[in-house]
Amino acid sequence: MGEKTEIIICLGSSCFARGNKKTVQAIESYLNEHNLKGRVYFHGGHCFGNCDSGPILKVNDRFYERVDSFNVIDILAKELDD
């Protein structure tokens, strides 16, 4: 098994105010439902400095902007597909 995929969600006040609590819950549910907890290091992070485009999600070296609890499922499916 290779290195874990790192997923960081911005927990800065701007992103959190725009709904990241629901997005965190959606990510946790997705990881649990697809048995991916062992392959992913998921955690919160501080501001990525691009608040106007938030909420921000970073997967390894790729940034995703305007992430919500709906489009995050498509992002996860794309990034974590074998």
C-alpha positions in Angstrom: 0.0 0.0 0.0 1.3 3.4 -0.9 1.2 6.7 1.0 -2.0 7.9 2.3 -4.0 10.6 0.4 -3.9 13.8 2.4 -7.2 15.8 2.5 -7.2 19.1 4.2 -10.3 21.2 4.6 -10.0 24.9 5.5 -11.4 25.6 9.0 -10.8 29.3 8.8 -13.7 31.5 9.9 -14.7 32.5 6.3 -14.8 28.9 5.0 -16.4 27.6 8.1 -19.1 30.3 7.9 -19.8 29.2 4.4 -20.8 25.7 5.4 -17.7 23.6 6.0 -19.3 21.9 9.0 -21.6 20.1 6.6 -18.8 19.4 4.2 -16.7 17.8 7.0 -19.6 15.6 7.8 -20.1 14.6 4.1 -16.4 13.7 3.8 -16.4 11.7 7.0 -19.5 9.8 5.8 -18.0 9.2 2.4 -14.8 7.8 3.9 -16.7 5.5 6.2 -19.1 4.3 3.6 -16.3 3.4 1.2 -13.9 2.0 3.8 -11.3 4.6 3.0 -10.2 5.6 6.5 -7.0 3.6 6.3 -6.0 5.2 2.9 -6.7 8.8 3.8 -5.3 11.3 6.3 -8.2 13.8 6.7 -7.8 16.8 8.8 -8.6 20.5 9.1 -6.2 23.3 8.4 -5.9 27.0 8.7 -6.7 29.5 6.1 -5.2 28.9 2.6 -5.3 32.6 1.9 -7.9 32.6 -0.9 -11.0 33.3 1.1 -12.9 34.8 -1.8 -12.9 31.4 -3.5 -13.7 29.4 -0.3 -14.5 27.0 1.0 -11.2 25.4 0.0 -10.3 21.8 0.0 -6.7 20.5 -0.6 -6.2 16.9 -1.8 -2.5 16.1 -1.8 -1.2 19.0 -4.0 -4.5 20.0 -5.7 -6.7 22.8 -4.4 -10.5 22.8 -5.0 -12.5 26.0 -4.5 -16.1 26.7 -3.6 -16.5 23.2 -2.1 -19.7 22.2 -0.5 -21.3 19.1 0.9 -22.7 18.2 -2.5 -19.7 18.7 -4.9 -17.2 17.3 -2.4 -18.6 13.8 -3.2 -17.6 14.1 -6.9 -14.2 15.4 -5.8 -13.6 12.5 -3.5 -14.8 10.0 -6.1 -12.4 11.4 -8.6 -9.4 11.7 -6.3 -9.9 8.3 -4.5 -10.9 6.1 -7.4 -8.5 3.2 -7.8 
